[in-house]
Amino acid sequence: MLDGKKSLFSGMQATGTLHIGNYLGALKNWVELENEYETFYCVVDMHSITVRQDPAELRRKARSLLTLYIAAGLNPEKNCIYYQSHVSAHAELAWILNCFTYMGELNRMTQFKDKAAKNEGNINAGLFTYPVLMAADILLFQSDIVPVGDDQKQHIELTRDVAQRFNAIYGDVFTIPEPYIKKTGARIMSLQEPTKKMSKSDDNPNASVFLLDDTDTIIRKFKRAVTDSGNEIRYAEEKPGISNLIEIYSVATGKSIPEIEKEFDGKGYGEFKIAVGEAVAAMLKPVQDRYNELCNDKEYIDNVIKTNAEKASYYANKTLRKVQKKVGFPEKIR
């Protein structure tokens, strides 16, 4: 809790291009939370370099992501939107928490195993200790809740374990965070492999619909979406392809799953795919228009970057100083 208000932290990596899974599962939900919590939304560029990045491209993508946060509806006067690398407390707290995290805990992280398998030529220490930096991200802001996908629950559990371990030694220092997972739209699947989560890094260009795709591209991708046997528009576990499209249509239109099943009763997959594509294109157009407008206002974005980094640093350093004192670091002479 910060200044009498519950605190919320989340972030996205500054790599790849945001897709509708990121928007429907995260960004769109974040906008609804800004009045209820003291919110911190990070462009996690420090996490991004566990995989080799082109420096100029990383800077471009980081700025694009920060701009998309705002274009998606996050008001930077109500939400603290900032670059992780601009707040050095992230790295400083991560080092301290490394000393309170066990190797066995990190060895159990499934995402490390998955990423290591994909990057066999660069299995670095940062990739291994990634969850500790994530824990620092969260704990710096005394976060009460953390909006995440269900694939991130393991990292939140580790964060809670480390925070509780630290508190048991030094007293009530960290707030113990809870994951916030919204059921509808929380897990948007690939259009080509509907049993696999939609990914920014999928090699198949038809698998993901990106936030900046034009209308024709969006509709074409949905027309090519993999569905299931039969031709019935019905949400069911044994129909992952059509269920994924129903989920997307539900979040894009605000209609319930029973309403959608009734609306398309007796209609085929082809007609439904076009309807989903049109609904998604209509949903994204205001975001795209606002994004293009913001890209042309360099002074405004630069000011957001500066002022929000200062705000994030203020709150982060309050926690960091408390932690440094607890572990015995000498106080700075001011």
C-alpha positions, 0 to 999 in steps of 0.5 A: 500500500502506498499513500493509503492506496493499494498498489499495483505493478505490471509490465511488458517486455520491450521486444517484439510487437504487441498482439491482441493477446497482450491487449485483451489479456492485459492492457485493456484490463489495466485501464479499468484499474487506474482509479482503484489502485496506485498503478505502476506499468513498466517497460521491462527493457532490463529483462529484454537483454537476457536475449541478445538485442540490437541496441537501436531496435531495442530503444525503438521498441521500448519507446513504441511500447510506452507509447502503446500503453498510452494509446491503449488508454492508460493516462500517464497522469493517473498511471506511472508509465516508465522504463525499467532501466531508468529506475536503478532501484530495480537492479539494486533490489534484485541483487539483495533478493538474489541473496535470499533466493535459493538455487533450487527455487530457480531451477524449478522455474519452467520459463527458464527451461523453455527459454534455455531450450530456445537460446542454447547458445546464450544460457546466461546467468540473467536468464536464470535469475530473471525471476529475482529481478521480476520479484524486485520489480513487484516488491519495490512498489509494495504491490498488493496485486500483480495483473499477470497471465496464468503462465506467470503464476509461478513467478508470483509464487516465488516473489511471495516466498522470497518476500515472506522469507525476508520479512521473517528475518527482518520484520514487516518490510514487503507487502505480500503480493497477490496475482490478479488474473481476469478470467475472460480474455486472460489467455488468447491462443495462437490462430494457427495452433489454438492449444498454444498461447499467442506469442510475439515471437511466433515464426508463423505470421498468421498466428498472431494479430498485432495491435498495429495491423491494418484492417485487411491484414486482421481480417485475412489472418482471422479467415486463415485461423485454424478451427475444429471439425464440424461447423458449430459455433460452440464454446467447448474444451474439445473445440479449442480453435472455435473457442479461442475465436469466441473468447476473442469476439467476447472481449472485443464486443463485450458480449457473453459467450451464450449471447455469441453462441445464440447470435451465430446459431446455424451459421458457419465458421467462415461467417464467424471468422469474418465477424471476429476480424471486423470486431477486432479491427474496429476495437483496435482502430482508436488505439492505432489512431491515438498511437499515430498521433502520439508518435508525432508528439515527441515533446509530450512522450519525452515529458512522460518518460522524464516525469514518470521515471522520477515518480517511480524512482521516488517510490522505489527508493523508499522501499530500497532504502528500508531494505538496505538499512535492514540488511546492514548497508551503511547509510548515505551521507547526504 
